[in-house]
Amino acid sequence: MCPRYVHTLSATTRLILVRHGESQVTVDRVIGGPRTCSGLSDLGRLQAAALKARFDQAPIEVDHLWASTMPRAIETAEIIAPALGDLAVQIDGDLEEHRPGEADGLPFAEFGDVYEHFDFADQPFRPMAPGAESLAGFHQRAGAAIHQLLEKTAGSTSLVACHGGVVDVAMRSLLSIGLRPTFDLHTLNTSLTEFKRDAGSKRWTLVRYNDSAHLSGLPRATNL
């Protein structure tokens, strides 16, 4: 292992969230749940490679590398792992995106014909489809997963390849904002969001959100 990755346990707990690269289901315009997700698009792999190159040029110290069970998150983690000292990718299924139930694989354009459109914020306990999670259920599951991860990795740095919804949950949970604040987040693919908490403190600090400097020169999305 390269010497720059050998370090003592820090008193500060750090959480770095990376939204996965652009997914193929996004390009195909379908709802990509556990049954349908097929990993990254070609652009998504370029985005993840750009993040790896950024870490190669400006190394960061990471103790644990995590991903959800979704192929798009795992593939993102595997692409950047060599720049993090070849850390093994640890998988946590509770870090998955909002689970769509029977809507998994449904084209975006057909969702309204099959299931009624509704405002998640106004109806946080309503599942989007049969077998799906409600917004409140998703926040409970993902929020608990984030806090459990932080409890078992206290005093160290964890990088998690996850999803825009999980980043949203982390923002609202760690900063005690609540389920229905008056703002929305638009987290970019492979952007970095980082939190830290010093030993003995009960308060989390947002270090950065949506840091996507490494994407300069790449299109924002396929077909744009």
C-alpha positions in Angstrom: 0.0 0.0 0.0 1.2 3.5 -0.9 2.5 5.3 2.3 0.1 8.2 1.8 -2.8 5.8 2.7 -1.2 4.7 6.0 -2.4 7.0 8.8 -3.6 6.9 12.3 -7.2 7.1 13.3 -8.4 10.7 13.4 -10.6 12.1 16.1 -12.8 13.6 13.3 -15.4 11.5 11.7 -15.8 12.3 8.0 -18.5 11.2 5.5 -17.9 11.7 1.8 -20.9 10.9 -0.4 -20.4 10.4 -4.2 -23.5 10.3 -6.4 -22.9 7.5 -8.9 -22.1 8.3 -12.5 -24.8 8.7 -15.1 -26.7 5.4 -15.3 -27.9 3.6 -18.4 -31.4 3.5 -17.1 -31.4 7.3 -17.0 -30.3 7.4 -20.7 -33.0 4.9 -21.5 -35.6 7.0 -19.6 -36.8 4.2 -17.3 -37.2 3.9 -13.6 -34.1 2.1 -12.5 -34.8 0.0 -9.4 -33.0 -3.1 -8.2 -34.4 -5.3 -10.9 -33.6 -3.0 -13.8 -30.4 -1.1 -13.0 -27.7 -2.2 -15.5 -24.8 0.0 -14.3 -23.3 3.2 -15.8 -23.7 4.7 -19.2 -20.6 5.4 -21.3 -20.7 9.0 -20.0 -21.2 7.7 -16.5 -17.9 5.8 -16.8 -16.1 8.9 -18.1 -17.5 10.8 -15.1 -16.2 8.2 -12.6 -12.9 8.1 -14.4 -12.6 11.9 -14.1 -13.2 11.6 -10.4 -10.5 8.9 -10.1 -8.1 11.2 -12.0 -8.9 14.0 -9.6 -8.1 11.7 -6.6 -4.9 10.6 -8.4 -3.8 14.2 -8.7 -5.0 15.3 -5.2 -5.1 12.2 -3.0 -7.5 12.0 -0.1 -7.2 9.7 2.9 -10.1 7.3 3.1 -10.5 4.4 5.5 -13.6 2.8 4.2 -15.2 2.6 0.7 -18.9 1.8 0.6 -21.5 1.4 -2.1 -25.2 0.5 -2.3 -26.2 -2.8 -4.0 -27.2 -1.0 -7.2 -24.9 -1.8 -10.1 -24.5 1.9 -10.9 -23.1 2.6 -7.4 -20.9 -0.4 -7.3 -19.4 0.3 -10.7 -18.7 3.9 -9.6 -16.9 2.7 -6.5 -14.9 0.1 -8.4 -13.7 2.7 -10.9 -12.4 5.1 -8.2 -11.1 2.4 -5.8 -7.5 2.3 -7.3 -7.1 6.0 -6.4 -8.1 5.2 -2.8 -5.4 2.7 -2.1 -7.4 -0.2 -3.7 -9.8 -0.3 -0.8 -12.3 -3.1 -0.9 -15.9 -2.0 -1.8 -18.2 -2.8 1.1 -21.9 -3.2 0.2 -24.9 -1.9 2.1 -28.3 -2.6 0.7 -29.9 0.0 2.9 -28.0 2.7 1.0 -30.1 2.1 -2.1 -32.1 4.8 -3.8 -35.9 5.1 -3.2 -37.3 1.6 -4.0 -39.9 1.8 -6.8 -41.6 -1.5 -6.3 -43.8 -2.5 -9.3 -42.7 0.7 -11.1 -39.2 -0.7 -11.5 -38.3 -0.7 -15.2 -41.3 1.4 -16.2 -40.6 4.1 -18.8 -40.8 7.6 -17.3 -43.3 8.6 -20.0 -45.7 5.8 -19.0 -45.6 6.3 -15.2 -48.6 8.7 -15.2 -50.7 6.3 -17.3 -50.1 3.4 -15.0 -49.9 5.1 -11.6 -51.2 8.5 -10.6 -48.7 11.4 -10.4 -48.6 13.0 -6.9 -46.5 15.3 -4.9 -44.2 13.3 -2.6 -43.8 16.3 -0.2 -47.6 16.7 0.2 -48.1 12.9 0.6 -44.9 11.6 2.3 -46.5 8.4 3.5 -47.9 7.3 0.1 -45.9 4.8 -1.9 -45.3 5.7 -5.5 -46.5 2.2 -6.7 -47.5 -1.1 -5.2 -44.5 -2.6 -3.3 -42.7 0.8 -3.4 -41.5 2.9 -0.5 -43.1 6.1 0.6 -40.9 9.1 0.9 -41.1 8.8 4.7 -40.2 5.1 4.5 -37.2 5.9 2.3 -35.9 8.5 4.6 -36.3 6.2 7.6 -34.4 3.4 5.9 -31.6 5.4 4.3 -31.3 7.7 7.3 -30.9 4.8 9.7 -28.3 3.2 7.4 -26.2 6.4 7.3 -26.3 6.8 11.1 -25.4 3.1 11.6 -22.5 3.4 9.2 -21.2 6.5 11.0 -21.5 4.8 14.4 -19.3 1.9 13.4 -16.8 4.1 11.6 -16.5 6.8 14.1 -13.1 8.6 14.1 -12.4 7.6 10.5 -13.3 8.7 6.9 -15.8 6.8 4.8 -16.5 7.4 1.2 -19.9 6.1 0.0 -20.9 5.7 -3.7 -24.6 6.1 -3.5 -27.6 8.0 -5.0 -29.0 11.5 -5.2 -31.8 10.6 -2.9 -29.4 9.3 -0.3 -27.4 12.5 -0.5 -30.7 14.3 0.1 -31.5 12.1 3.1 -28.0 12.8 4.6 -28.4 16.5 4.2 -31.8 16.6 5.9 -30.8 14.1 8.6 -27.3 15.1 9.6 -28.2 18.8 9.5 -31.5 18.3 11.3 -33.4 20.1 8.5 -36.4 17.7 8.4 -38.4 15.9 5.7 -40.2 18.9 4.1 -38.1 22.0 4.0 -38.6 24.7 1.4 -35.8 23.7 -1.0 -34.9 21.0 -3.5 -31.4 19.5 -4.2 -30.1 18.7 -7.7 -27.0 16.6 -7.0 -24.8 16.0 -10.0 -23.4 12.7 -11.1 -20.1 11.9 -9.3 -20.2 15.1 -7.3 -18.8 15.1 -3.8 -20.7 16.0 -0.7 -18.8 15.9 2.6 -19.7 16.2 6.3 -17.5 16.1 9.3 -17.9 15.9 13.1 -15.2 16.5 15.6 -14.8 14.1 18.6 -17.0 15.1 21.4 -19.3 17.2 19.2 -22.9 16.5 18.5 -23.1 18.8 15.5 -22.2 17.9 11.9 -20.6 20.4 9.6 -21.3 20.5 5.9 -17.9 20.8 4.3 -19.0 20.9 0.7 -22.0 20.0 -1.5 -22.2 19.1 -5.2 -18.4 19.6 -5.8 -18.1 18.6 -9.4 -14.9 20.4 -10.5 -13.6 17.2 -12.1 -16.5 17.2 -14.7 -15.2 20.3 -16.5 -15.2 19.6 -20.2 -17.7 16.7 -20.0 -21.3 17.0 -21.1 -23.8 17.3 -18.3 -25.8 14.3 -19.7 -26.0 12.0 -22.6 -27.7 13.4 -25.7 -27.4 17.0 -24.5 
